[in-house]
Amino acid sequence: MTALLEVQNLSFHYDGRSVFQGLSFTLEPGAAVGLAGPNGSGKSTLLWCLLGLLKPAAGRVDRRGTVAAVFQNPEDQLFMPSIVEDVALPLINRGLARSEAEDRAAEALALVGLKELARREAAALSLGERKRAAIAAALVSRPDLLILDEPTSELDPRSARRLAELLGSLPAARLVASHDMEFLHKTTQRMLILDQGRIAAQGETPALLNDMDLLVRHGLK
């Protein structure tokens, strides 16, 4: 099976300081992979390199298929007069007719349970609803791979559970960076632990999360 994402010996430096070095891993179609690590381990920087928003110092990232991202702050993706316009915008920017783009946006909002709120502006929604609207904005392009950065940040437990259920229903492969170990347990099959500039551990999510010594050693407990 051809990998959707293949990372080979990736390194990144910032102001002369190595953030990470020699990272290599693959992500297959339909996979759900978690990315964990202590504060400052470079998780978000790695995601930005994978998306092509930052240029690595060395190594390569091969992306096959389409990729979409959901950033930690949903306001980075929601700024139009209504969320249906926010979600339709990527399609309009690619040349799709507005009517067709908004029809597809309405479908994406229905998928995340926001169909009835389509004409509201993001500022009128709860944080959990804004997070789901940002996911709809990513899903509208029907990506093969969805990358999410700290999706449960500032969410209450009920919203986090609903988000976990939503992610579990999606056909796209997922790479989820999070400090929320319970969320990763619910939403991923495999996990990478990034610490001190390297992949310190990788394996099946339940096995890693049941290794208390491992979690403590890498600042996850």
N, C-alpha and C positions, 0 to 999 in steps of 0.2 A: 504494500500500500504506500503510495506517495505521500510524504509528509506535507501538511499545510504550512508548517513553519519549521525551518531548520536553522539553528543558530550554531555557528562554528567559531570557537576561540575568540569570543567577543570581549573587548576591553574598552573601558571608557575612563578618561581622565578629566578632572575639573580643577582649574587653577593649579596645575602641576601635581595634584593629588590623585592617586588611583582610586576610583570608586569601585570598580570590579575588573577582573582580568580572567581571560581564558575560559569564559562561560560557553558551554556547548550543551544543547538539548534539542529535542524535536517534539513536535506536537502533531498528532495524527487527526484525520477527519473524524468529527464526532466526539473527540476527547474532551474531558473536563479536567483541567489542570489548575491546581492552586499554587500560588507563589507567596511564601511567607518569609519573614525575617525581622530582626529587631529594627527599631528606628535608625535611619541612617545607613541601612544596608544596601540601598540603591535600587529598591524595587521599582519605584516610579521612574527612575532614570532608565532602568532596563526597558520598561514598557515604552518609553518615549523613543528609545533606540529601535525597538522592534517596529514601531509605527513610522520610522523614518523622520521623526521630528528632531532628533539629535543624531549627530554623526559620531560613530564610535571611533576610538583611536586605532583599533585594529580588529580583525575578524570580519565576519560577514553574516548577514541575515537574509535568508531566502524565504520569501513569502509566495505561496502559491494559492490561487483563489483570491476572493475578496475578503478584506479585513475591515472591521469597524470597531470603534472604541467608545467606552463610556467613562468619562473622567470623574474624579472624586467630587467635584463641585458641579451639580447639574446646571447651575446658572451659566456655565461656560458654553452650554449647548442650547439654552432656552432663552431667547431674547425677543422673539417676535410677538405681535399682538395677541396671538392665541397659540396653544400648543399644537394644534393641527397644522398651523403654518410653520412652526418650528420643525415639526417632523417632516413636512413636505419639502422644506428648503433644500436638502441635499439633492433631491430628485430634480427640482426646478433648476438648480445650478448645473445639473448635467444635461439640461435641455428638454426634460419631459414637460409636456403641457401641464399648466397649473391644475386643471380639473382632474386629470389622471393622477397627478402627484398627490393631490389632496384625497382622492379616493384611496390610494395606497396608504397614505398617512392615517386615514380613518381606520383601515384594516389593522395597521400596526398598533394604534392606540387601543383598539378592541382587544388585541392579543394581550396587552398588558393591563387590561381592565379599566381603561380610561375613556371608553367610547363616549360616555355621557358628558365628559368634561372637555371634549375636543375644542370647544369655542372659548374656553376660559384661558386667561393669560397665566403664565407659570407662577407669577407672584401671588395668585389667588389659591394656589394649591398647597397642600402640606408637603413637607420635605420628602416623605415616602412617595407621594404622588409625583413630585418633580423627578425623583430618581427613576421611577418607572417611565415617565415621559422621555427622559434622556435615553433610556434603553430602547424605547419605540423609535426615537430618532436614529439610533444605530441600526435597528432591525429593518427599517424601511427599505434599505438598500439590499436586503436579503444576503447578508454576508455569510461566508463560509466559516469565518473565525470572528468571535467577539472577545475583545480585550476589555477588562473592567479593573479600574483602580479604586480600591477601598470602597466597594459599593455599599457597605453597611455603615459607613462613617456617619455618626450623629443620628442614626435611625433608632427608634424604639424597638423593643423585641417583637411586637406584632408586625411592624413594617418589615423587619428583617426576615421574619418567617415567610411573609407573603412574597418577598423578593426571592427567597430561596426556592419557593414553589414555582415561581415564574421561570427562573433560570433552568430548573429541572425539566421544564416542558419544552425548551427550545431545541430545535434541530442543529443549530450551529455549534461548532466546537467552541470551547471557552477557555480563556486564561484569566484567572481571577487573582489579583494581588490583594491581600487582606491581612489585618492583624486579628481578625475574628476567627478563631480556630473552630468554633462551633459552626459558623457559617461555611467554612471550607469543608468541614466534615459532611455537611448536608449537600453541598453543591459540586464537589470534585471527586474524581476517582484516583487521581495521582497528584503528588505534591512535590514541589522543589523548595528547599530551604536555602535562602541566600544569606550569607554571613561572612564578614571580614573579606569581602571582595571575591568570594567564590561560592559555588554551589556546595554547601556543606553536607547536604543529604538530599536524596530523592527516592521516591518509592510510592507504594500505594498509600493513599491518605489515611485509612484507619490504622495501618501499621505504624506510621510516623507519629500520629496523634496519640497513640497508646504508649509511646516510648517517652516516659516522663523525664528520664535523664537527658535524652536528646533535646526535648523542648526547653528544659531549664538551661542546658548548656548554651543554647542559641537564643536565649532571652525571650522565649515564647510562652513561658510560664513563670 
